[in-house]
Amino acid sequence: MLNQIIDVLMNIMDAFGASIIVPFVIFIIALFMKVSLKKAFMSAVNAGIGLTGFNMLIGAYTPILTPVVERMVEFTGVNLRILDTGWQATSIVAYSTQVGMVFLGLGLLIQIVLFVLKFTNVFMASDMWNNYSFMLWGSMLYIVTGNLLLSIGLMVQGNLFTLIFSELLAKRWGNYYGYPGTTITAPHDVVQLPFALLIDAILDKLGAGKIKWDPKSVQNKLGFLGDPTILGFMLGIILGFAGNFMRLGELAAWGEIMQVGIATAAVMAIFPKIGGVFASAFTAITEVSRKSAKSSSGGRQWYLAINDAAGYGEPATLTTGLILIPIILVLAIILPGNETLPMVDLIAIPYIIQPIIAVSNGNMFKSLISSTILLVINLYLITAVAPIFTEVAISVGVSIPTGAFMIASFVVLGNYFLGTLFLIFMTQNPILIGLSVLVYLATLIISKTKKEAIVDYIERKAVNQGKTVDETVKQRE
């Protein structure tokens, strides 16, 4: 029976994909909340248009930037043992193991039940595709231990932590990225919240919050050069130069440099327009939800999980992500003990740094520091777990590229939170596993009893980043 349910879910995912499933979920929810049929249908269509637009834009941008990144690595002559082959390989592994497929059905059931019982205010089932992140870690644990229950326990606990962080992040993420009433639940993204809050607070203590490098202030200081589109063009040109430095005498190199510049500018210019269409998908639901909350003191504030592609092209997010590419490549080469070579997933960095960007309210100076620290952690975690992932990947038929000893995903396998849980469960030590459960229970109690205070703190801290360097100078004068 379970296998039949899983097969049905897989067939649905393969046949329709997120760009159809998410709009369908939005349509049903809108009707359930008594939105008119016309508005509910338009919301669903706009959601589908937005998701398709995001995927088409990122899909077109990826093959333009990837050769440049590959050439950067080629010029360095570095030969690290673990090659980043991208998040796509991890999703293939996750959906190809029996353990992973068990959680596809079980995880969806848990997410729906917890939402219906009001244990969580996040409807995570609408972004069911990203369950592959849990499925991957569970599959790896099963290969190591052969313990099915332990593997399921790891995936369930990871899901429960993700729901907590997603709900606490929801207001900040929705406000910053312009999608009120929604949140992201991709595990490799939302678990950055504790890290983001900690590092952001430390940076503020050190005075970094006074250095205001957000898109608006940058544009005010640089004039038309600070416009996100022009900034994207210049950043693309710089990346193009970095990837073609050794062949500037060739006409093709200059063509590629210009192509990367225009493509990056296009992403900056087009993404907000697609984002506007996607955001309109939630207007009717948000309005009805607010009216319901006002008319009833017991009105429930809940959040719809949406794909993290929605925040990818936001100016501060994409700009920070692109600047991080050469930074992390250099660090990967010089850091002692690292064996991971970031490659395909470098262009996916804007996905995982969204909590960091939102918490800092788009402060690119702080975000660059926080994200660099995070990505260094990614390198070392992948170095530790890549042998296990490679074994799982080979077992389900994933081929290892020529010249690579092991493979990994810089974005998904670099998940410090789920990676730590995996290492704890891998010990099969009941005391350590019990402690992880106690940490979850403590986190749950704090999030339930102090939720409003935590959300208000995150929001207040984000919108009050302190005085800028320019304001400080003026005061001194």
Sequence and secondary structure as in RCSB ss.txt:
>XXXX:A:sequence
MLNQIIDVLMNIMDAFGASIIVPFVIFIIALFMKVSLKKAFMSAVNAGIGLTGFNMLIGAYTPILTPVVERMVEF
TGVNLRILDTGWQATSIVAYSTQVGMVFLGLGLLIQIVLFVLKFTNVFMASDMWNNYSFMLWGSMLYIVTGNLLL
SIGLMVQGNLFTLIFSELLAKRWGNYYGYPGTTITAPHDVVQLPFALLIDAILDKLGAGKIKWDPKSVQNKLGFL
GDPTILGFMLGIILGFAGNFMRLGELAAWGEIMQVGIATAAVMAIFPKIGGVFASAFTAITEVSRKSAKSSSGGR
QWYLAINDAAGYGEPATLTTGLILIPIILVLAIILPGNETLPMVDLIAIPYIIQPIIAVSNGNMFKSLISSTILL
VINLYLITAVAPIFTEVAISVGVSIPTGAFMIASFVVLGNYFLGTLFLIFMTQNPILIGLSVLVYLATLIISKTK
KEAIVDYIERKAVNQGKTVDETVKQRE
>XXXX:A:secstr
 HHHHHHHHHHHHHHH HHHHHHHHHHHHHHHTT  HHHHHHHHHHHHHHHHHHHHHHHHHHHHHHHHHHHHHHH
HT   SEEE  HHHHHHHHTTSHHHHHHHHHHHHHHHHHHHTTS SEEGGGGGGGGHHHHHHHHHHHHHH  HHH
HHHHHHHHHHHHHHHHHHHHHHHHHHHT TTEEE  HHHHTHHHHHHHHHHHHHHTTGGGS   HHHHHHHHGGG
GSHHHHHHHHHHHHHHHHHGGGTTSHHHHHHHHHHHHHHHHHHHHHHHHHHHHHHTTHHHHHHHHHHHHH TT  
  EEEE GGGGTT HHHHHHHHHHHHHHHHHHHHSTT  EE  GGGGGHHHHTHHHHHHTTT HHHHHHHHHHHH
HHHHHHHHHHHHHHHHHHHHTT    TT SEEE TTTTT HHHHHHHHHHHTT HHHHHHHHHHHHHHHHHHHHS
HHHHHHHHHHHHH     HHHHHHHH 
